[in-house]
Amino acid sequence: MSTSTRTLRVGARIYRTRVRHEHEAGPCAEVLTLRSDLPRSAPLKIVFRAGADRVVGDGWPSGHVALRGAALNLHRPGVARALLDEALARGWDEVTGQELDGWTLFDAARARMAS
């Protein structure tokens, strides 16, 4: 299980990203956590919980999620960027801690990556 932090540059802003696998609140989950370089930044947690037609890597390989035959690797910078852009478009302000259901962002993130 990888918990290393990576850097994602978006314009002048720097985000720290981390992907990890969880078993805490119910079914397995893959969690992408992002935090900006703003002084009072609070984390954004994008959580993908396993469920019907919702597949998450069971510890190895960590960071892989799939829905309806489409997959995302949360470790890839382009995927993290697309999920970040979608969260910002939906109102995350970088200083308010927030947890989002990743499945609600899945299709929009894939569309952002395709364009």
MOHU-V502574 format. One record per residue. N is the residue number from 1. PHI is phi in degrees with one decimal (NA if undefined). NEAR is the number of other C-alpha atoms within 12 Angstrom. Layout:
((N	PHI	NEAR) (N	PHI	NEAR))
This chain:
((1	NA	18) (2	-94.6	21) (3	-127.9	20) (4	-68.4	16) (5	-95.0	18) (6	-121.2	23) (7	-106.8	22) (8	-126.9	27) (9	-95.1	20) (10	-131.8	19) (11	62.3	9) (12	-83.9	10) (13	-88.6	16) (14	-116.7	21) (15	-115.2	30) (16	-99.9	31) (17	-122.3	35) (18	-147.8	32) (19	-118.4	37) (20	-149.4	36) (21	-102.6	34) (22	-125.1	27) (23	-128.0	19) (24	-69.6	13) (25	-97.9	13) (26	98.3	11) (27	-69.4	20) (28	-53.8	27) (29	-146.8	34) (30	-104.6	43) (31	-126.2	42) (32	-103.1	47) (33	-111.3	40) (34	-125.1	44) (35	-144.9	34) (36	-83.9	31) (37	-86.3	21) (38	-62.3	18) (39	-56.3	11) (40	-108.5	13) (41	-61.0	21) (42	-119.2	22) (43	-72.1	29) (44	-106.0	36) (45	-108.0	31) (46	-107.9	39) (47	-110.5	38) (48	-112.1	45) (49	-93.0	34) (50	-65.7	28) (51	-176.1	18) (52	-56.7	12) (53	63.4	16) (54	-117.8	28) (55	-106.2	29) (56	-124.5	36) (57	-61.4	31) (58	-88.5	22) (59	91.9	22) (60	-149.0	16) (61	-82.5	20) (62	-66.8	30) (63	94.2	40) (64	-99.5	34) (65	-132.7	40) (66	-144.4	28) (67	-146.1	24) (68	51.8	15) (69	82.5	11) (70	-100.8	19) (71	-129.9	24) (72	-129.9	38) (73	-107.2	31) (74	-65.3	40) (75	-76.6	32) (76	-75.2	23) (77	-57.9	28) (78	-64.8	23) (79	-70.8	34) (80	-58.9	41) (81	-64.4	33) (82	-63.2	31) (83	-67.2	43) (84	-61.3	42) (85	-58.6	29) (86	-68.3	29) (87	-63.9	32) (88	-64.2	23) (89	-63.9	16) (90	-92.9	16) (91	111.7	16) (92	-64.2	26) (93	-102.3	22) (94	74.9	31) (95	-114.1	19) (96	-107.7	19) (97	-62.7	20) (98	-150.5	25) (99	-121.2	22) (100	-116.8	28) (101	-73.9	22) (102	-60.0	38) (103	-65.3	33) (104	-73.7	21) (105	-101.5	30) (106	-54.3	34) (107	-64.9	23) (108	-65.6	24) (109	-65.2	30) (110	-62.8	28) (111	-64.9	18) (112	-62.3	21) (113	-70.4	21) (114	-76.5	11) (115	-88.7	9))
